[in-house]
Amino acid sequence: MRQSYISFDYKDLAPVINISPAGAVSDTQNYNGTMNEWAPDYSLTPLVLCPSVKVIDPDGRSTADVTSQLADVTWYEVSQGTESAITGNEQSPQDATKLKYTLGTAANGWRLQLNANVNAGEKLSLRFKAKYLDPRKNAVMMLNYDCVVICHNETITSPDLVVDFPEASTWDPIYHSDSKTITIKAKMMLPNGPVPSGKTIFVWDMLRDDGTWSAIGSSILDNEVSVNTDGSELTLDRSLMGTRIDLRVRAKFDPDGNPASVTLDDTSPEKRISCVRELCYYDYENTTPRNIPPDATRIRLTCRIHGDKGDLPTPERELQFVWYTSTNTATPSYSEIGRGQNIDVSTSFVTASGGMTAVEVKDRGPLKYLKLPTGEYLTVNGKLLMARGG
């Protein structure tokens, strides 16, 4: 007897991390030196930062919130690249009788409460680290996310970088295929309105597979994104982005109108955007006729696929339908017979005792660039070719 071992090949989970303030208390302060006042004043109404960790299962169809399932959660202060773990015993710099932080637990979502104000004109850099055990693979995922609390000095007003798109979002190609292309606008804002365009240069980067950021357009694969001439707008075709895309925009700002002289660093104004491809919930039924005339030589195999909004529109664009038949009805042994939501096949598999049909529906996955055996990307007339499964 010859034996071989078989195991499940689970794909890596894709984490989506976000940290946002709770309630109406902003993570941006303004300091009035004349009145010696902060607005909002965290010593009176603390800032509460709420982490949210979701994981996308490439083998499944949904996003799972795993924030309460994290382990070894630690918050850090980061200064000049050096991490200092927050213990909750740090004194407030404004009032030695009070604590600077209040640490949360799994029960309240690992929140971090800031009870002290940030010095005028400075930034408080915070880092969230945690571990998540992927129960499918019994493997530990290392998670970390940076956020910044800013205090503007009203005497020396610094503009804010804003974008008109969510920091983290999902895109469903089944129901939202008509909105696959979006334009994201960036601008620098002062209390009295936008900064004049000649004082700012926007720089867009993409997070690469090796974990590093590089400028959009620096790779031949950057066909899903384009940036306009002055860098204030980025256009993204989400049908070409794969399973997810991570972008960031940074601003070179110079009040004297010479932004080209500014060097980008960790303190530069920055916004990050993550978008994940996620199919809607769906289920399906084998609706093939159960009885056929004895003289029938062909039969149509049919599958109904539906979700929360009824039957899915044009499902074959994103989903693969694989049909199987078996002549043995007691202990079926299936063989693939064709592909498609509704297909016509021969009735030769139906014997005197009947026959069996089965259908499997799965995500065809996003478009991917085709590679040659040599590792080079396949092109025709200088253009890269893309395809998907199924």
N, C-alpha and C positions, 0 to 999 in steps of 0.2 A: 504494500500500500504506500502511495506517495502522498505526502501531505504538503500543504502550503498555508501560510498565515495570511489572513485578510483583516484589514482594519479600516475604519472610516477615515476619510481624508477631509477633515473640517478646515474650511478656509478661515483665515484670521479675521476676528471681529474688527470693525472700524469704529473707533470711539469718536463721539461728538461731545466736546466739552464746552461749557459756557458758564461764566460767572456774572451775575447781574445783581444790582442793589434791590433790596426788598422795599416795597412801599414807595413813598414819594421822596425819600431822602436820597439825593444824588451823590454819585461818587466824584463829583467835582465841586470844590469849594471856592469861594471868593473871600479875600481878606481885606478889610478896610483898616488901614493903618491909623487913620485919624481917630476912628472910634474904637480901635483895637477889638474888632469884632469879626467873627467868621460867619459866613452864611452858605450852607447850613452849619450850625454849630454842633459838632459831633459830641461835645461834652454834655450837651443838653438832650439832643436827640441823636443817638448813635447811628452810624452807618452799618447796615447789616448786609454782608455779601453772601449770596446764595449760590453755591456751585450746583451745576446740573450735569450729570454724566449719562449719556445714552450710548448704546452700542448698536451698530447695524450688523445684522447677520447676513453675509452674502449668500448663504444657503437658504435663508428664510425670506419672509416678506414683511417684516415689521421692525420697528425701532423699540428697544426695551430700555426703560429708565432704570439704571442700576445704582443710582446715587446712594441708596440706603444699604447696598450690598458691598460698599467699598471697605477696604481694610488698610491699616497703617496710614491713616489720613494725617497729613501734617501740613500746616501753613508755615510759610517762611517770609521774613523780610529779606529783600535782596538789595544790596548796596554795592555798587561798583563790581558786580559779578559775584559777590560773596553772599552766601545764604546764611541766615540766622534763624533757627527754628523758633517759632512762637510757642511759648509755654502757657500763656495766660497770666503769668506773674509779673509782666513788665509794667513798670510804673508809667502813668501818664506824664508826658513832659510838661503839661500845663498845671497839673495838680498831683503832687506826690502821694496824696491820700487815696487816689483812685487808680484803677488798673487801666492800662492802655487797651487791652483786648479782652474779649470774652469768647472762649472757644466753644463751639457747638459739638453735638454728638450725632450719631446716625439717626437718632429719633427726630432731630430737627434739621436733617439734611447737611450736617457738617458745616453749618454756617460760621462765619467769622464776624464778630461784632467789634467795630472800631469805636472806642469811647473817647478818643483824643483827636484834636485837630492837627492837620498837616501844616508845617511851617509855610509861611507866605512865599509864593513863587517856587515851591518845591513839589516833588512827586514822591509818593510812597509806593515803592514797587513791592508787590506781594506775589508769592508763588504758591500754588496749590499742588500738592503731590499726594498720590494715593495708589493703591493696588487693587486690581479686580481679578478674581479667579474665574476664568472661562470654564464653566462646568463641562462643556463638551470635550475640551482637550485636557482638562485639569492643568491648565497653564496659567501663569500669572501675567497679567498685562500691567505695565508700568505707565502711569498717567501723570501728566503735569501740565499746568496751565498758568500763565502769568496774567496779572491784571495790575492796573495802576490807579491810584487815587491822587488827584491833582488839586493843588490849591493855587489859584491865580491871585496875584497881587493887583488889586484894582488900581493902584497907582501906576503900575507898569502892566498894562493889559496885554495878555497873550491870547492870540486867536485859538479857537478850537477847530480841530479837523472833524468834519462830519461827512457821513455818506448816507445816501437815501435807500439803503438796503439792509435787511437784518444781518446781524453778526453770524447767526447760524440758521440755516433753512434747509428744507427738503424739497425735492422736485419729483412729481409723479408723471412720467412720460405717457401714461395711458390717458388720464383725464386732462393733463395740462400740456399736451404736445403743441398746442397752438401758441403757448407762451414760452417756448424753449429758448428764445433769444431775449435777453434782458440787457438794459443799459444801467450801469451803476455810476452815479455822479458823486464826485468828491468836491468839497469846497472848504475854505477856511473862513470861520465866522468870528466876528467881533460883536460885542453887545449892540452896537449900532448898525450892524449889517455885514455883508460879505467883504472879505479882504480883496482889494483890487488885484486882478489877475497877474499883473506884472511883478507882484511881490512874492509870488508863490510858484514853485515847481513841484508837481506831483510825480512820484516814482512808484510804479506798480511792480510787485514781485509775485512769483508763484512758488509754493512749497513743492519741492521735487521729491521723487521716490526715496532719495537717500537722506531725507530729512533736512536739507539745506534750502535756503531761499535764493532765487536768482531772478534777474530781470525778465519780464515778459518779452518774448521775442528772441531770447538768447538760445532757444531750442527750436529745432525744425518741427517739433511736435506741437508747438503753441498755436494750433489752428483754431482752437475753441475760443480764444480771446483776442481782442484787438483794443488798442488804446488810441484815442484821438490825438491830434497834433499837440495840444497844450497839456495833455495828461489828465485833464479834469474828468474825463468819461472813459469807462471801460465797458466794452460790449462782450457779453458771454453767451455762447451757444451751448446750452446745457445738454443738448443731445450728443455733443462731442466730448464732454468732460470726463467720461468714464463713470466710475462709481461715486467719485467725489472730487471736489477741487477746493484748494485752500489758497486764498489770495490775501495780499496785504497792500495797503497804500500808505506811503509816508510822504510827508510834506517838507520841502525846503522853504523856509519863510525868512524873509529879510525885510524889516520895516522900511529900509532905505531903498528898496527896489532892486537889490542885487542877489536874488536867491541862488543863482548859479555858484556863488562863492561859499554857500553853506554846505558843510559836510554832514551827512546823515550819521547818527549814532543812536544809542539806546534811549536817549532823551527826546529824540525827534518825535513830532506828532505822528501817530500811527493808528490805523484801523485795520482789523482783520475780518475776513469774510470766509465762511465755510458753507459749501452747498453739497448736499448728498442726494444721489439718485435713490428714490424709494418708491416702489410700486404700491398701489393701493391694495387694501385687503381684497382677496377674491376667493371664490370656491367654484367647483365645477361638477357637472353631472354627465354621465354617459347616457345620452338620450337616443341611442340607436334602437330601432324597432326590435321588439322581443319575438315577434312572429312574422314569418315571411311565407309567401306562396311556395308550394313544393317545386314549381317549375322556374323559380327565380334564379337567374345566373349572376346577377349583380346586386349589391346592397350598399346603401349609403350609411356610413358610420358618422354619427353626429354627436357633438359635445356642446352643452350649454355652459357658459362661464359667466358668473355674476358676482356682484359685490354689494356694498351697502346702497348703491344708487341704481340697482337693477343690472341688466345685462351690460357687460363691458363693451365700449366702442372699439372697433377695429383691434381686437385682442391679438391677432396674429402678428401685428407689428412688433410687439414686445414679448409675446409668449409663444412657446414652442409646444405643439400638440403631437404626441407620438402614440400611434395606435399599434395594438398587439392583438393577435388571435391565437386560439388554441382549439384543437379538435377534441381534446380530452376535457370533458366537463366535470369529471369527478375530482381529478387532481391536475388542474390546468398547468401546462408548460408553454408559456407564451413566447411567440416570435414576432418581431416587428414586421408590420405589413405596410405601413405608410405614415405620412406626416401631413398635418393640416387639421383645421378645426372640423371640417366636414369633408370626407373623402369617399369615393366610390371604389369598392373592391369586389373581387370575385367571391361567390358563396362556397367555393371549394372547401373551405375549412368547416362547413356545416355538414355533419354526418347524420346518419339516421337517428342518433341519440342527441343531436344538437351540436352547438359550438359555443365558444366563449369569445367575447371581445373585452378589451381593456384599453383605457386611455390614460396617459400621463401628461400633465401640464406643468411646465416650469419656465422660469424667467430665462429669456434668451440672452440677457445681459446687455451691457452697453456696447456701443461701437468701439472697436479696438483697431489699432494700426496693425497691418499685416507685415510679418517678417519672413525673410528668406531663410533657408537653412544656414546660411553664412552669418546670420544675425543682423544683416542689413534690412532696412525697411523697404517694402515693395512700393515702387512708384511706376506710374504710367505717364509719359510726357511731362516728367518732372513733378507730378502731383502724388502725394502719399495716398495709399489706398486703405480704406477702413472696412471692416465687416464685423458681424456679430454671430453668435452661435445659432444653430438651427438653420 
